[in-house]
C-alpha cells in the first residue's frame, strides 16, 4: 500500500490554493510536487464577501463551496499529471476548505468554525478519498479548532536539542513552540497579511505588497501603532485563535478614524510594523532556548516584514522554513496531507495543549473515493 497523500490549503489570505503531493513512506515526509494557483477573481471576491453577513448567504455559500471544490480538483489533476501517477495511487486528499467564520466557544458555549467546500464533489471529480472538516471535532471537544498545524510542525521541524519556533504568516499569524522534549504549544498571534493585503488592494489595486516594497517607502505612525496594539486579543492568554471575524476592514476603519488623512504608504508601514510586533512579542515570550524563528506562509516572501521581525527578535535567527528543508509556501498544504493521513490511520490530529480541547481527537470526516 502506498503512503502518498495530497494536501490542499486555501488560507485566510485568500490568495489562492496550494497543493502538495507528499510521500510518507520514508523516515521523513518528502514533498514530491507542489502546485500553487490563484483564485479566479470572481471566486475570490465571493469568498471574501462571505466572511461577513450578507444577502442569501446559504445559497451563495453552497455555490462557492462547489466552485472551490472544482478548483481544488484542478489542482489535484495537475499534481497527478506532474507525477505521472493514477488517482488510485493516492491514499487520500486532505482538503481544508475556505474558512469564512471562526467563532469557537461563543454564543452557546460551543460556538462553531465554518470552512466552505464540497468534499463529496471533490471525491467525485478526482476519484480519490477526501478528508475534510478537520476543525469541528476539536471545537466539539471544547477546543478552539485552531491552530492545527503545531502537531505537524512538531513532526517535521521538532529538534531534540532546542526549542524551535515556527511562525506561520498567512492572513492570520500563528506561532508553534516546539519543545526539545517533544511537547508543543501554539496559538494565533493576531493579524498576518490580511490587513496589509486589504490596504494594498484598496490603494494600489494590487492584491498584496510584493516584498513589502510599498511599506518600506512609508514611515511608521507611532500614535496609530499604539492604537492598533490596544486590541484586547493580543493580550489574551492561549489557547486562542482568531480570523477575519476580528481583523477585517471594518475593524481597520474604526482604528483609522482620526488618521484618515495619513499617507497610505505610512499606514501600510504601520500595519506591517503592527504585524511584526504582534508576532515578535509572542516569539520573544516563548523562545526559551530557541535559536531560530522559522517563517512559513506568504509572509515569508515579504522582505520588509522579515527585516522588521529580525529587528524585533535580535536573539533569534529569522529564516524561512526553506532553511529547515520545507519551503515556506508548502508547509500548510503539507500539514493537511499529514492530517489526512492521521485521520485515515485513526490517529489524533489535534493537540489539547494548543487548542484547549478536552483531549486528543481523530479529526475530519472521510468521503470515500
N, C-alpha and C positions, 0 to 999 in steps of 0.2 A: 504493500500500500504506500502510495506517495505521501509526502508530507509537505505538499505545496498548497499555499493559501494566497488569496488575493485580498488586499485591504483597500478600502475606498474611503476617502475623507473629503468632505467639503465643510470647511470650518466657518467660524463666526465672521471671518474677514470677508466671506462671500466673493473671494477672488477666483474660485473655480474648484475643480476636482483634481485631487492627487490619487493615483492608483499605483500600487506596487504588487509585484508577484514575488512572494517570499518563500524561500526553501528552509524548512526547519529540520531537515534530516541530519545535519551535521552537528558538531558541538556548539556552533554559533549560527544564529539566523543569518542567511545571506539573501539580500535583495537581488533578484535576477534582472528584473526590468522595472522601470519607473515611467509613468506617463502623467503628465500634467496638462490639463486642458481648461481654458477659461469658460465661464458660463456664457451662453448666449445672452445678449443684453436684456432681452425681454424676460427671460427666466430669472436673471439676477435681480432685475427691478421688482419682479413679483415676490421673490423670496425676501427681499429687503422689506417690501411693503407689509408682508405677513408677520413681521416682527412686532407690529403694533395693531391694535384693534381696527377693523375696517368692515366695509360692507360685504356681505355674502362670504364670510371667511371660510366656512366649511367647504363650500363648493370650490372656491379658489385654491384652498389648501390641498384638496384631493387632486385637482388637476396639476398643481405644481409638483406634488409628490410623484405623479405619473411622469411628468416631464423630466424630473430629476432622475428617476429610475431609468428612463431611456438614455439619458446622458451617461449615467453610471454604466449601463450595458455597453455603450460605445467604447468606454474606457477599457472595460473587460475584454472586449473583442480585440482592441488594439494590443493589449498585453499578450493575449493568446497568439495573435499574428506575429508579434515580435519574438516570441519564444518558440514558435512553431509547435505549440502543444495543443492537443484537443481539450475540449471542455472537461471530459471525463478524467483528465489527469489532475484536476484541481479538487481538493477536498471540500473547500467551501470559500465563499466570499464573505468578508466582514464589511458590512455597509453601515456606516454611522448614521446616514441621513443628515438632513439640514435642520439644525436647532433654530426654532422660531420663538419658543418660550422656555424659560427655565426658572421655575418658582418652587423649588423644593421646600417642604416643611411649612409652607404658607397656607393661609386660608382655613384649611380644615385639620392642620397638624401634619398631614402627609404631603400636600402640595402635588406638584407634577413637573415633569420635564417633557417637552414635545419636540420630536425630530420628525420632519416630514420625509416621506419616501413611500414607495410601494414595493416592499421586498418580494411579494408574490410575483409582481410583474417582472422584477429583475431576475428572479429564478426562471420564469418562463422564457425570457429573452436571451438568457445565457446558457440554460441547461445545467446550471451549477447550483448546489445548495447555497442558500443565503442565510447568514446570521445577522439579525438586526435588533433594534430596540434594546440596546445594551444598558441604558441608564435607568430604566424604570424599576427594575428589580431592586437595585440599591436604594432608590427612593422609597420603595415599598417597605424596605427593611429599616427605615428611619434615617437613611443617609442623604447626602447631597446629590448623589448620582454623578458627581464630578469632583475633581478631575479623575478620569480613569487611567490616564497614561502612566502614573508613577509606578504601577506594578510592572508594566512593560519596561519602563526606564530602568528599574532595578535589575530586570532580567538581562538587559543588553549593555547597560552602562555602569552597573554597580562594580565597585572595587573593594578588595579585602583590606587595603592599607590606607584608605582615606574616605572621607565623606565627599561624595560627588554631588554637585548641584546642577540640575538640568532645568533650564528656563525655556518654556515654550511661549513664543510670542506670535500668536495668531491675532484674531480680532480682540480676544481677551488674553491676558498673560497668566500662566500658571507655573509654579515652581515645584520641582520634585527634589526632596532632600534624601539622598540615598546613603544610608549609613554604612560604615565599614563592617558592621556586624550583621548586615543583611536586612535590617529594618528600613522602612521608608515612610516618609510622610509627604504630603503635598497639598497644595491649595491654590486657589486663584488669587493672584496678586492685585488685579484691577484691570484697567484697560491695556490692550496691546496696540494693535493697529487700527482698531475701529474708529476712534475719534480722529486720528491723523488722516485716515483714508477719507472719511466724510468731509473734513475740512479741505483737503486737497481736491477732491472731486468738485466741491462747491465753488472753489475759487480758481482752479486751473483747468478744470474739465478732464483731468487725468484721474484714473481710479486709485492711484497711490503715489506717494512721493518717492520716486525711484532713487534709491541710495540715500534718501534723506537730504538730497541736494538742495531742495527748496527750503527746508527747515534750517539748513546750515547758513542760508543767507539772512536769516532773521535774528532778532535779539530777544532773549527770554524776558517776559514781562513779570517782574517779581510779585506784584500785587495779584495778578491773575493766577500765577502759580500757587501762591499762598491760599487763594480761594479754592482752587481745584483740590489741593491737598487736604482741605477740611472735610472731604467726603467721608462719612462715617464708615463705609465699607472697608476703607484702608486700615482702620484701627480695630476691626473685628478680629477675634482670635479664631484660628482654624478649629474645626473644619469649616470651610467657607467656599462658596462658589458664586459666580455672577455671570452676567451676559449682557446682551443688548437691552434686556429689560431695564437695566440701570444705566449703563454707559451708552447713551443714544443721543441723537440730535437734539431732542427737547431738553435733556439734561445739560448738554453743552450750551444751548441757547440761554438757559437760565443762568449758567455760570458766567456767560459773556455779557450779561446785562449792561454793566457800566463800562464795558470795553468794546462797545460796538464800533467805535471809530478807530480801533487799533489796526495797524497794518497787518494784512492777512499773513504775511511771512513771519511776523513776530508771534502771532497766535500759533502758527504751525511749530515754530521753535519752542514755544511754551508747552504745547501739547506733547511734543517729543520729550521734553525735559520731565513733564509730568509722568509719562510712561516710564522713563528711565528711573525716576525716584521711586515710584510705586514698586518696580521690580527690584531695584538695588537695595531698598530698605528691607525687603523680605529676605533677599540673599544674605545681606550682612547680618541679619538677626539669627540666621540658621547655619552659618558657614562652618562652625566648629573647626575641624582640622582640614577644611577644604583648601585646595589649591586652585581649583578650576570651576568656572561658571560656564557651562556649555549651553549654547543658544541654538534652538531649533525653531521651525516655523518661518513665516515670511519675514519676521523682524530681523532674522539673521542676515538678510540681504540689505538692511538699512544701515549703511556705513556710519552715518551720523549718530544714529541711536546706539550702535555698538560702541562708538567712541565715548558717548555720554555714560553708558553703562560701565565702561572701563574706568572712567574718571571717578565714578561713584563707588567703585569696588576696587580700590587700589591694591588690596592684598590678594586679589584673585586674578587669575588669568582668564580673560573673557574671550572665548573662542566659539566658533560654530561647531556643531556636533560632527561636522566632517572630520574634525581632528580626532574624534572617537570612533571613526570608521563607519559612521552612518550619516549621509548628507542631510542637511537641515530640512530640506523640503520633502524628505522621505519618511521622517520619523513618525508623524501622526498616522499616515496611512499604514505604515508597518505595524503600528500599535494595534490597529483594528484587525489586521491579519492575525496577529498574536492573540487578541481577544477572541476572535472567531475560533481559533484552534483550542483555546481554553474551553469554550462552550462545547465544541464537538467532543472533546475529551472528558466532558463533565467535570471540569476543574474550575475553581473560583477565579473570577477576573477582577474582583474589587479588593481594596484594602481598607478595612474598617478604620485603621489609623489615619487614613486620608479622608474618607467620605463621612465618617461618623456612623456608618451603618451598624446594625446590631451584631453582625458577624460576616464571615466570608460567604459569598453567594456566587452560584453559577449564573452568569449574566446572559441576556439575549434570548431571542426566540429564533427557532430554526425553521426555515421554509425549504423543504426538500427539493432536490432537482426534479 
